[in-house]
Amino acid sequence: MVLRVGKCDLYGTLALPESGSRTVALIIAGSGATDRDGNNRAAGLITDCYKQLSDSLVANGYAALRYDKRAIAASASAGISESELTFDDYINDAVAWVEHLVADARFDRVVLVGHSEGSLIALAAAKRTDKVVAVISLAGPGESIDQTLRRQLATQPEPYKTECYRIIDELKAGRMVEDAPAELAVLFRKSVQPFLISEMRYNPADEARALRVPLLIVQGTTDIQVETADAARLFMAQRMARMVMIDEMNHVLKLCSTTNPQQQMVTYMNPSLPIAAKLVRAVVDFMGGL
């Protein structure tokens, strides 16, 4: 399936149950070059977690659309440069997919399912269209990206930590940083700064608080990228939400009994390992109750 948004062609895969479904889940990928299946092949990460989630939804009678975000995988064909990309592009693209789906006579209800950074995209997109009936946050952050970066960089040695904090402060204020050190280019290269500036304007807790449709928050206890505290922040902001903690589920929605990074990485590179069964049950039960 191809959706034209401005000059960009977005590519997605629509999966349908045999009996048909009036409800369709729009699965929104997380950060980086993560494709519609949940893989970042350039980084050697192959999980198939989104494909598995789609297959599980179809097996339970729901349609599911997963797509490559703008500038990623098949959707990179438009040739948009990194410096042109903003977080609002991702939000607007999600809204465009929603509008496309509800224009299809087969569907009349769209549920946004956002994973990791995709959770924030889903929360923000739900406010821009009245066609979304619910939002599901999977391992979604509960704090803004500048706060997350500060927390993740807190253990860095000096002078790098102070320099990182300085750059974050500038980006948070909406100012580009011309003198970011070369050794910090992976995080703060000039071409990615417009995206970071735009994303820092959004706070997941604020977006959850403003939500006017049902919200399911799902978090794993062995996630080493997003903390259980993040789920708690979202829940405290939106007390009408349903929160489900899944024991031993990690960030790629697979079971892992430890937070040891090396053992975690095994699950990030094993597409045959299924996503957590309790995750599927939580999502299906929630959608069934809408």
PyMOL commands that set and color helices and strands:
alter all, ss='L'
color gray80, all
select helices_A, chain A and resi 41-43+49-59+73-78+82-84+87-102+117-126+145-153+160-172+182-188+190-199+204-209+228-237+261-267+277-288
alter helices_A, ss='H'
color red, helices_A
select strands_A, chain A and resi 2-5+8-15+23-28+63-67+109-115+132-138+215-220+242-246
alter strands_A, ss='S'
color yellow, strands_A
deselect
rebuild
show_as cartoon
